[in-house]
Amino acid sequence: MSNKIDYKNKAINCVKDTVLPLQKGQFEECGCSLDEQYKKYGNTESFFGKVIESGHVYEIGYPKCVCSEVLSGKVGSAKHCECSRQSVLYILEQLLPDKTITVKTIETVLGGAKKCRFRVTIE
């Protein structure tokens, strides 16, 4: 029996009723443009979004770890950051269902960095 964690479902359950509605509201308010959304909302205490190549490449992340399981001390492995990568992917797939989205982990707090950063490519 495998004890491999299903990070995709874990991520969906974490954000579907919290972060997703917030991001969806911002996205719609900004004319369904990630560029505009990240320009307006991409520099907060808990989230950042930066346009690298308009409409195509972004860097998004968190200035500090925001995972409740990590903050409570339940989890300490950098493997758990796959959950964050999957949550970013899930949210963007909901906002842009007709696009192919790739999310790569650049660095994470659990991996020893000062912040969590992900590179998003939209095709």
Residue pairs with C-beta under 8 A, 6 or more apart in sequence:
5 80
5 83
7 80
7 82
7 83
7 85
7 86
8 86
8 90
10 83
10 86
11 83
11 84
11 85
11 86
11 87
11 89
11 90
12 86
12 87
12 90
14 83
14 87
15 87
15 90
15 91
16 90
19 87
19 91
20 90
20 91
20 94
23 37
23 91
23 95
24 94
24 95
26 37
26 40
26 41
27 33
27 34
27 37
27 95
29 37
30 36
30 37
30 40
30 41
32 95
34 49
34 51
34 55
34 58
34 92
34 95
34 96
34 122
35 51
35 54
35 55
37 49
38 49
38 50
38 51
38 58
38 60
39 51
41 47
41 49
42 48
42 49
42 50
42 60
43 49
45 63
46 62
46 63
46 64
46 66
47 60
47 61
47 62
47 63
48 59
48 60
48 61
48 62
48 63
49 58
49 59
49 60
50 58
50 59
50 60
51 57
51 58
52 58
52 59
52 119
55 122
56 121
56 122
56 123
57 119
57 120
57 121
57 122
58 119
58 120
58 122
59 106
59 117
59 118
59 119
59 120
60 88
60 117
60 118
60 120
61 106
61 115
61 116
61 117
61 118
62 84
62 109
62 115
62 116
63 115
64 109
64 115
65 71
65 108
65 109
65 110
65 116
67 75
67 80
67 83
67 84
69 75
69 80
70 76
70 80
70 109
70 110
76 110
77 110
78 108
78 110
78 111
78 112
80 110
81 105
81 108
81 110
81 111
81 116
82 105
84 105
84 108
84 116
84 118
85 103
85 104
85 105
85 118
88 103
88 118
88 120
89 101
89 103
92 99
92 101
92 103
92 120
92 122
93 101
96 122
99 122
99 123
100 122
100 123
101 120
101 121
101 122
101 123
102 120
102 121
102 123
103 118
103 119
103 120
104 118
104 119
104 121
105 117
105 118
106 117
106 118
106 119
107 113
107 115
107 116
107 117
108 116
108 117
109 115
109 116
